[in-house]
Amino acid sequence: MNAHQPLLNLIRGNIIESQHFGSIAVVDSAGKLLYSYGDPYTVAFLRSSAKPFQALPFVEKGGVEHFGFTESELAISCASHETGQLHLDLIHSLQVKVGIQEQHLQCGPHLPADAKKLKEVIKQDIKPTPNFNNCSGKHTMMLAFAKMRGLSLDDYLDMEHPIQVDILNTISEMCLIDKNKIELGVDGCSAINFAMPLYNAALGMARFVDPFELNTSRANACKKITSAMLAHPEMISNFGEFDCELMKASNGKVVTKRGAEGFQIVGVQPSIINERGVGIAFKVVDGDKSGITDELTSISRVRPAVTLEILRQLNVLNEKQLKSLENFGPEKVLKNYAGLVTGEAKPVFEL
């Protein structure tokens, strides 16, 4: 029997027209499963939610100091940026600083999600290049890690490459799961990605925001990354995007990173839910495919609403903070193209 449970309903009239299923795990940094919904041990790929973990060995081994990364440069190393001009400019300057070129990146190009840049690309018939990829910051960081250690740049995505070995070992250690039990796959950007139980992903994020059991160098690296993400959330995604706006609204309480196919990971700082840091991981089974508005901005139906409902139930955000994020949910009035109210979207789970 499928243990996933309904997360969000779309209602038209008196009928549930669409229903999205999934599972949630809420874990503290000591390993206690505080709350769950559905199957907290369901195995799912972290996708881009893994990026802070992928940056961790680079930071821990002195990469920030070696190249003189600024906080914004470290943030974009953990990013799924939307290819605004600010992101392209920073990626280019970072590559100059590291001493690599755009053609070293093996992530492939795609169209920007930033509305202004997308219009420019279409009007001027610009052909996207690898820096346009929303993972170009991560790939630049991986290449910097390889260059710092005098390793090959040509095969930096190979699973046997030392930097990929370090990343897998670090994820295993942070999430307290045997590396042989982590399922591996190829991500949309061609890098290795990682699947594990939601419980372990949430535990890893809890330890990220509350590294009280970690050695000094790793704990300091965790703090550098979370500080950079909170200081420059616009580099993690973009102004107006959910991850960015949630981190801005939370006043330093919440670190979050979206992943493709309906994955989301959240870290809540210590002494907000309890004395320990708390990690949240959930998976939307249908993948929560993003759409695009008439303003050419991307929008996800399920993950923002579910994230806000989890944080509301856990009393992480106050009414003012929730109000500032109401365009994302948790409950939304649905309207048609003529502006008529047609129904509502609302979370239906209780932790």
C-alpha positions as CSV (number, residue, x, y, z in Angstrom):
1,M,0.0,0.0,0.0
2,N,1.2,3.5,-0.9
3,A,2.0,5.3,2.4
4,H,2.0,8.8,0.8
5,Q,-1.0,10.9,1.9
6,P,-2.8,13.9,0.5
7,L,-0.8,17.2,0.8
8,L,-2.8,19.8,-1.1
9,N,-6.3,19.9,-2.7
10,L,-7.5,22.0,-5.6
11,I,-11.2,22.6,-5.2
12,R,-13.6,23.8,-7.9
13,G,-17.1,24.4,-6.7
14,N,-17.7,21.7,-4.1
15,I,-15.5,19.1,-5.8
16,I,-11.8,18.2,-5.2
17,E,-10.6,18.5,-8.8
18,S,-7.0,17.7,-8.2
19,Q,-5.1,16.2,-5.2
20,H,-1.4,16.1,-4.6
21,F,0.2,13.4,-2.5
22,G,3.5,13.2,-0.6
23,S,5.3,12.6,2.6
24,I,7.0,14.8,5.2
25,A,9.8,14.2,7.8
26,V,10.6,16.7,10.6
27,V,13.8,15.7,12.5
28,D,16.0,17.5,15.1
29,S,19.7,17.6,15.1
30,A,19.9,14.9,17.7
31,G,18.1,12.5,15.4
32,K,14.7,12.5,16.9
33,L,11.8,12.2,14.4
34,L,9.6,15.0,15.8
35,Y,6.7,15.0,13.3
36,S,5.9,13.1,10.2
37,Y,3.2,12.7,7.6
38,G,2.8,9.9,5.1
39,D,6.0,7.9,5.0
40,P,9.0,9.7,6.5
41,Y,11.3,7.0,5.3
42,T,10.3,7.1,1.6
43,V,13.4,7.3,-0.6
44,A,13.6,10.3,-2.9
45,F,16.3,12.2,-4.8
46,L,17.3,15.5,-3.2
47,R,18.0,17.1,-6.6
48,S,19.0,20.7,-6.1
49,S,18.2,20.5,-2.4
50,A,21.6,18.7,-2.1
51,K,23.6,21.8,-3.2
52,P,24.5,23.1,0.3
53,F,25.8,19.6,1.1
54,Q,27.8,19.5,-2.2
55,A,29.5,22.8,-1.3
56,L,30.4,21.7,2.2
57,P,33.7,19.8,1.5
58,F,35.0,22.7,-0.6
59,V,34.3,25.1,2.2
60,E,35.6,22.8,4.9
61,K,38.9,22.3,3.0
62,G,39.5,26.0,2.8
63,G,38.2,26.9,-0.7
64,V,36.6,30.1,0.4
65,E,39.9,31.4,1.8
66,H,42.0,30.0,-1.0
67,F,40.0,31.9,-3.7
68,G,38.7,34.7,-1.6
69,F,35.0,33.9,-2.1
70,T,32.6,36.6,-0.9
71,E,29.4,35.6,0.8
72,S,27.4,36.2,-2.4
73,E,29.8,34.0,-4.4
74,L,29.5,31.2,-1.8
75,A,25.7,31.6,-1.9
76,I,25.5,31.2,-5.7
77,S,27.7,28.1,-5.3
78,C,24.7,26.6,-3.5
79,A,22.1,28.1,-5.9
80,S,19.4,27.2,-8.3
81,H,19.6,30.8,-9.6
82,E,17.1,32.0,-12.2
83,T,19.7,33.5,-14.6
84,G,19.0,37.1,-14.0
85,Q,21.8,39.5,-15.1
86,L,23.0,39.7,-11.5
87,H,23.6,36.0,-11.5
88,L,25.3,35.9,-14.9
89,D,27.6,38.8,-13.8
90,L,28.5,37.1,-10.5
91,I,29.2,33.7,-12.1
92,H,31.5,35.3,-14.8
93,S,33.4,37.3,-12.2
94,L,33.8,34.2,-10.0
95,Q,35.1,32.2,-12.9
96,V,37.7,34.9,-13.6
97,K,38.7,34.8,-9.9
98,V,39.1,31.0,-10.0
99,G,40.9,31.0,-13.3
100,I,38.5,28.9,-15.3
101,Q,36.4,29.5,-18.4
102,E,32.7,29.0,-19.1
103,Q,33.4,26.2,-21.5
104,H,34.8,24.1,-18.6
105,L,31.3,23.7,-17.3
106,Q,29.6,20.4,-18.3
107,C,26.1,21.4,-17.1
108,G,24.7,22.4,-20.5
109,P,22.6,25.5,-21.2
110,H,18.9,26.3,-20.8
111,L,16.6,29.3,-21.1
112,P,16.6,31.7,-18.1
113,A,13.7,31.7,-15.6
114,D,14.2,35.4,-14.9
115,A,11.5,37.2,-16.8
116,K,13.6,40.2,-17.8
117,K,16.5,38.1,-19.1
118,L,14.1,35.7,-20.8
119,K,12.5,38.6,-22.8
120,E,16.0,39.8,-23.7
121,V,17.1,36.4,-24.9
122,I,14.0,36.0,-27.1
123,K,14.0,39.6,-28.5
124,Q,17.8,39.5,-29.3
125,D,17.8,35.8,-30.3
126,I,20.6,35.1,-27.8
127,K,21.8,31.5,-27.6
128,P,22.1,30.4,-23.9
129,T,25.4,29.2,-22.8
130,P,26.4,27.0,-19.8
131,N,26.5,30.0,-17.4
132,F,22.7,30.3,-18.1
133,N,22.2,26.9,-16.3
134,N,20.7,27.4,-12.9
135,C,23.4,25.1,-11.6
136,S,26.3,27.0,-13.0
137,G,27.3,28.3,-9.6
138,K,27.6,24.7,-8.3
139,H,29.6,23.6,-11.3
140,T,31.9,26.6,-11.0
141,M,32.5,25.7,-7.3
142,M,33.2,22.1,-8.2
143,L,35.8,23.2,-10.8
144,A,37.3,25.6,-8.3
145,F,37.6,22.7,-5.8
146,A,39.4,20.6,-8.5
147,K,41.7,23.4,-9.5
148,M,42.6,24.2,-5.9
149,R,43.7,20.6,-5.5
150,G,45.5,20.3,-8.8
151,L,43.0,17.7,-10.1
152,S,41.7,17.2,-13.6
153,L,39.0,19.5,-14.8
154,D,37.9,17.4,-17.7
155,D,36.3,14.7,-15.7
156,Y,35.2,16.6,-12.6
157,L,31.7,15.0,-12.8
158,D,32.9,11.5,-12.8
159,M,31.8,9.5,-9.8
160,E,35.4,8.4,-9.2
161,H,36.8,11.9,-9.3
162,P,38.2,12.9,-5.8
163,I,35.8,15.8,-5.4
164,Q,32.8,13.7,-6.1
165,V,34.1,11.1,-3.7
166,D,34.4,13.8,-1.1
167,I,30.9,15.0,-1.7
168,L,29.4,11.6,-1.4
169,N,31.3,10.9,1.8
170,T,30.3,14.3,3.3
171,I,26.6,13.7,2.5
172,S,26.8,10.3,4.1
173,E,28.4,11.7,7.2
174,M,26.0,14.7,7.5
175,C,22.9,12.6,7.0
176,L,24.1,9.6,9.1
177,I,23.5,7.1,6.3
178,D,26.0,4.5,4.9
179,K,27.2,5.8,1.6
180,N,26.5,2.4,0.1
181,K,22.8,2.9,0.9
182,I,22.6,6.2,-0.9
183,E,21.1,5.7,-4.4
184,L,22.9,7.6,-7.1
185,G,21.6,9.1,-10.3
186,V,22.5,11.7,-12.9
187,D,20.9,15.2,-12.2
188,G,19.5,17.5,-14.8
189,C,22.8,19.4,-14.9
190,S,24.8,16.1,-15.4
191,A,26.2,16.0,-11.9
192,I,25.7,13.1,-9.6
193,N,22.6,13.3,-7.4
194,F,21.6,11.4,-4.3
195,A,18.5,9.6,-3.1
196,M,17.9,8.7,0.6
197,P,15.0,8.5,3.1
198,L,13.3,11.8,3.9
199,Y,14.3,11.2,7.5
200,N,18.0,11.2,6.7
201,A,17.8,14.3,4.4
202,A,15.9,16.2,7.2
203,L,18.5,15.0,9.8
204,G,21.3,16.3,7.6
205,M,19.7,19.7,7.3
206,A,19.1,19.8,11.0
207,R,22.8,19.1,11.6
208,F,23.6,21.8,9.0
209,V,21.9,24.5,11.0
210,D,22.9,23.1,14.4
211,P,26.3,21.4,14.0
212,F,26.8,20.9,17.7
213,E,28.1,17.3,17.2
214,L,30.4,18.1,14.3
215,N,34.1,18.8,14.4
216,T,35.2,22.4,14.4
217,S,36.2,22.7,10.8
218,R,32.9,21.2,9.5
219,A,30.8,23.1,12.0
220,N,32.4,26.3,10.8
221,A,31.9,25.4,7.2
222,C,28.2,24.7,7.9
223,K,27.9,28.2,9.5
224,K,29.6,29.9,6.6
225,I,27.2,28.3,4.1
226,T,24.0,29.0,6.0
227,S,25.2,32.6,6.7
228,A,25.9,33.2,3.0
229,M,22.5,31.7,2.0
230,L,20.7,34.0,4.5
231,A,22.7,37.0,3.6
232,H,22.2,36.6,-0.1
233,P,18.9,34.7,-0.7
234,E,18.6,36.5,-4.1
235,M,21.6,34.5,-5.2
236,I,20.1,31.2,-4.1
237,S,17.2,31.7,-6.5
238,N,16.0,35.3,-7.4
239,F,14.1,38.2,-6.0
240,G,10.5,37.2,-5.8
241,E,11.1,33.5,-5.9
242,F,9.8,31.5,-2.9
243,D,13.1,30.3,-1.4
244,C,14.5,33.8,-1.5
245,E,11.4,35.5,-0.1
246,L,11.0,32.9,2.7
247,M,14.5,33.4,3.9
248,K,14.1,37.1,3.8
249,A,10.8,37.0,5.7
250,S,12.1,34.6,8.4
251,N,14.7,37.0,9.8
252,G,17.4,34.4,9.9
253,K,15.2,31.6,11.4
254,V,14.9,29.5,8.2
255,V,17.3,28.2,5.6
256,T,15.7,26.5,2.6
257,K,16.5,25.0,-0.8
258,R,14.2,23.7,-3.4
259,G,14.8,20.7,-5.5
260,A,13.3,19.5,-8.8
261,E,10.4,17.0,-8.9
262,G,8.7,18.2,-5.8
263,F,11.5,18.0,-3.2
264,Q,12.1,20.7,-0.6
265,I,14.5,20.9,2.3
266,V,14.3,23.4,5.2
267,G,16.5,24.0,8.2
268,V,15.1,25.8,11.3
269,Q,17.6,27.4,13.7
270,P,17.9,26.1,17.3
271,S,15.5,27.4,20.0
272,I,12.7,28.0,17.5
273,I,10.9,24.7,17.6
274,N,12.9,23.2,20.4
275,E,16.4,23.7,21.8
276,R,17.9,21.9,18.9
277,G,18.0,22.8,15.2
278,V,15.3,21.1,13.1
279,G,15.4,19.8,9.5
280,I,12.3,19.3,7.3
281,A,12.3,17.3,4.1
282,F,9.3,16.5,2.0
283,K,8.5,15.0,-1.4
284,V,5.5,15.7,-3.6
285,V,4.9,12.4,-5.4
286,D,3.7,13.9,-8.7
287,G,6.8,16.1,-9.0
288,D,5.0,19.5,-8.6
289,K,5.8,20.6,-12.1
290,S,6.3,24.4,-12.3
291,G,4.3,26.6,-14.5
292,I,4.7,30.1,-15.8
293,T,2.6,33.2,-15.3
294,D,1.5,35.8,-17.8
295,E,4.4,37.9,-16.4
296,L,6.8,35.1,-17.5
297,T,7.7,34.2,-13.9
298,S,7.8,30.6,-12.8
299,I,5.5,29.3,-10.1
300,S,5.1,26.0,-8.3
301,R,1.7,24.9,-7.1
302,V,2.5,22.6,-4.2
303,R,5.9,23.1,-2.5
304,P,5.6,26.7,-1.4
305,A,2.1,26.1,0.1
306,V,3.2,22.9,1.8
307,T,6.3,24.5,3.2
308,L,4.4,27.4,4.6
309,E,1.8,25.1,6.2
310,I,4.5,23.1,7.9
311,L,6.1,26.2,9.3
312,R,2.6,27.5,10.3
313,Q,1.8,24.3,12.2
314,L,5.2,24.4,13.9
315,N,4.8,28.0,14.9
316,V,8.0,29.0,13.2
317,L,6.5,32.0,11.4
318,N,4.3,34.7,13.0
319,E,1.2,36.1,11.4
320,K,3.0,39.1,10.0
321,Q,5.6,36.9,8.3
322,L,2.9,34.6,6.9
323,K,1.0,37.6,5.7
324,S,4.1,38.8,3.8
325,L,4.3,35.4,2.0
326,E,0.5,35.0,1.3
327,N,1.0,35.0,-2.5
328,F,2.7,31.6,-2.1
329,G,0.0,30.2,0.3
330,P,-0.6,28.2,2.3
331,E,-4.2,28.7,1.1
332,K,-4.8,30.5,-2.2
333,V,-7.9,31.7,-3.9
334,L,-8.0,30.5,-7.6
335,K,-9.1,32.7,-10.4
336,N,-9.6,32.3,-14.1
337,Y,-8.3,34.4,-16.9
338,A,-11.2,36.8,-16.5
339,G,-10.5,37.3,-12.8
340,L,-13.5,35.3,-11.6
341,V,-13.0,33.2,-8.5
342,T,-13.2,29.5,-9.5
343,G,-12.1,27.7,-6.3
344,E,-9.2,27.4,-3.8
345,A,-6.0,25.5,-3.2
346,K,-5.3,24.4,0.3
347,P,-3.1,22.1,2.3
348,V,-5.0,19.1,3.9
349,F,-2.4,17.5,6.1
350,E,-1.7,17.6,9.9
351,L,1.7,16.8,11.3
